[in-house]
Amino acid sequence: MSLSLPLEGGCRCGAVRFRAAAPPMLTMACHCTGCQRMTASAYSLSAAFPSEAFAVIAGEPVPGGLKRADIHHFFCPSCLSWLFTQLEGVDSFVNVRAPLFDDTSWFSPFIETWTAEKLPFASVPAVHSFAALPAMADYEGLVRAYGEWAGAASSPG
């Protein structure tokens, strides 16, 4: 896995573009039925980036999806691609849909969540699997382990 920063990406039609100027904190696949329905697929793939390293550089994303008070999904207003998600009261990261980056060669999910809801045929090469979401107390260790794993994956030899 070789990561060249900054990473840039965007929606299907190109109306919204974004940039990540720091490495992801964690990569994941989510098998929950909500992600299945929002992606019309078996799971969603995402990467959590530090909030201060993420920026929308073109276009204006609009809220969509569930439109709940605790979770904010953002979409392209033109093609309706699901771009990223932010959690209310959690300002430290933005969860970006990883397949939307121009270069995805660096991406592999480190964790998979909601495996209790996954479709029987769905399989990803995640290092850690969780039947639901990991406990909040586990995220610090997962972020640290992802950093070590991603660093080892990008080292020669």
Buried (B, 14 or more C-beta within 10 A) or exposed (E): BEBEEEBBBBBEEEBBBBBBBEBBBBBBBBBBEBBBEBBEEBBBBBBBBBEEBBBBEEBEBBEBBEEEEEBBBBBBBBEEBBBBBBEEEEEEBBBBBBBBBEEBEBBBBBBBBBBEBBEEEBEBEBBBBBEEBBEEEBBEEBBEBBBEBBEEEEEEE
